[in-house]
Amino acid sequence: TVTDWVDRSLVDGLVDMIGGATRNSGKVLAVLQTGQVQFYGSVVVFGVIVILVGFLLFGSGV
């Protein structure tokens, strides 16, 4: 029936796609796990600087 097809094709396909994207992003991000606290701190500082520069350049939009 139509509902079976929608369930198999759309719903299951969407769930499988989200699961695959999560799995693949985990594989990519696992490379960044070095166990070095200094590296993690540097990444946080870099991220904060990027966010601040973004706010300075583009404003808060409020």
N, C-alpha and C positions, 0 to 999 in steps of 0.2 A: 504494500500500500504506500501511499504518499508519505504518511507519517513515519513509516519504517525507513524509507529512503532519506527523509529529512534528518532523522535521528542518526543513521549510519553515515551519511555523507557530510552533513553540515555540523551537527552537534559533536559527533565523535571526531570529525576532522579538525574542528576548532580546538577541542581538548588535546588531541595529539599534537597539534601545531604549538600550542602553548607549552606543553610538556617538553617538546623538542627544543623550543627556544630557550627554556629554562636550563635544560641539560647542556646545550651548546654554550650558553653564556657562562655557565659554571665552569666548563672546561677552559674557556678563554680567561676567566678571572682567576682560576687556580694558579696560573702562571705568575700572578702578582703576589701570591702568598710566599713571602720570603722568610718570615719569622723574625725579621729585623725591625725592632720598634722604631729606630731612627728613620727607616724607609717609610713606614706608615705615617710617622709624624710629618715627614717632608711632603707626602702626598696630601695630607690634610691641609697643611699650610699653603701648598700650591692651589688646592681647590678653593680655599677661602680667598686667596688673592684673585683668582679668576672671577669669582662671584662679585667681589668688591669692584674690580675693574669693570665688569658688566654693568653694575649699578651706576658707576660713575659715568660710563659712556652712554648708556641708554636710559638712565633714570629709573625710578621705581614704577612709573606708569600709574601712580595713584593720583 
